[in-house]
Amino acid sequence: MTPEVIGIALTVALAIIGTWVKLNADIARMNARIHALEKNEVEVKTLLKEMSEAIRRIELHLAKHAP
């Protein structure tokens, strides 16, 4: 093999490895974002449930004290 072929092969191999590392980093970042969004979803659902219960209590209170 000539030095040019070895240089090209080495460059291609390093490019493939670099792409693989970047893709793995991107996937890890996306998984972290998904986890954070799922956690926020649970918190939002909990808050909505609490607000719904509070609204029901207000409605009952208003119904009891309506003229």
C-alpha positions as CSV (number, residue, x, y, z in Angstrom):
1,M,0.0,0.0,0.0
2,T,1.1,3.4,-0.7
3,P,1.3,6.1,1.9
4,E,-1.6,8.0,0.2
5,V,-3.9,5.0,0.5
6,I,-3.0,4.5,4.1
7,G,-3.6,8.2,4.8
8,I,-7.0,8.1,3.2
9,A,-8.0,4.9,5.0
10,L,-6.9,6.4,8.3
11,T,-8.9,9.6,7.6
12,V,-12.0,7.6,6.7
13,A,-11.7,5.4,9.8
14,L,-11.3,8.5,12.1
15,A,-14.3,10.2,10.4
16,I,-16.4,7.1,11.0
17,I,-15.3,6.9,14.7
18,G,-16.0,10.6,15.1
19,T,-19.4,10.3,13.7
20,W,-20.2,7.3,15.9
21,V,-19.1,9.2,19.0
22,K,-21.1,12.3,18.1
23,L,-24.2,10.2,17.4
24,N,-23.9,8.5,20.8
25,A,-23.5,11.8,22.5
26,D,-26.6,13.2,20.7
27,I,-28.6,10.1,21.7
28,A,-27.6,10.4,25.3
29,R,-28.6,14.1,25.4
30,M,-31.9,13.3,23.8
31,N,-32.6,10.5,26.4
32,A,-31.8,13.0,29.2
33,R,-34.3,15.5,27.6
34,I,-37.0,12.8,27.3
35,H,-36.5,11.9,30.9
36,A,-36.8,15.5,32.0
37,L,-39.9,16.0,29.9
38,E,-41.5,12.9,31.3
39,K,-40.8,14.1,34.9
40,N,-42.3,17.5,34.1
41,E,-45.4,15.7,32.6
42,V,-46.0,13.9,35.9
43,E,-45.6,17.2,37.8
44,V,-48.1,19.0,35.5
45,K,-50.6,16.2,35.8
46,T,-50.4,16.3,39.6
47,L,-50.8,20.1,39.6
48,L,-53.8,19.9,37.2
49,K,-55.4,17.2,39.5
50,E,-54.9,19.4,42.5
51,M,-56.4,22.4,40.7
52,S,-59.4,20.4,39.5
53,E,-60.1,19.3,43.1
54,A,-59.8,22.9,44.3
55,I,-62.2,24.1,41.6
56,R,-64.7,21.4,42.7
57,R,-64.5,22.5,46.3
58,I,-65.1,26.1,45.2
59,E,-68.0,25.1,43.1
60,L,-69.5,23.1,46.1
61,H,-69.0,26.1,48.4
62,L,-70.6,28.5,45.9
63,A,-73.5,26.1,45.4
64,K,-74.1,25.8,49.2
65,H,-74.0,29.5,49.7
66,A,-75.9,30.6,46.6
67,P,-79.1,32.7,47.3
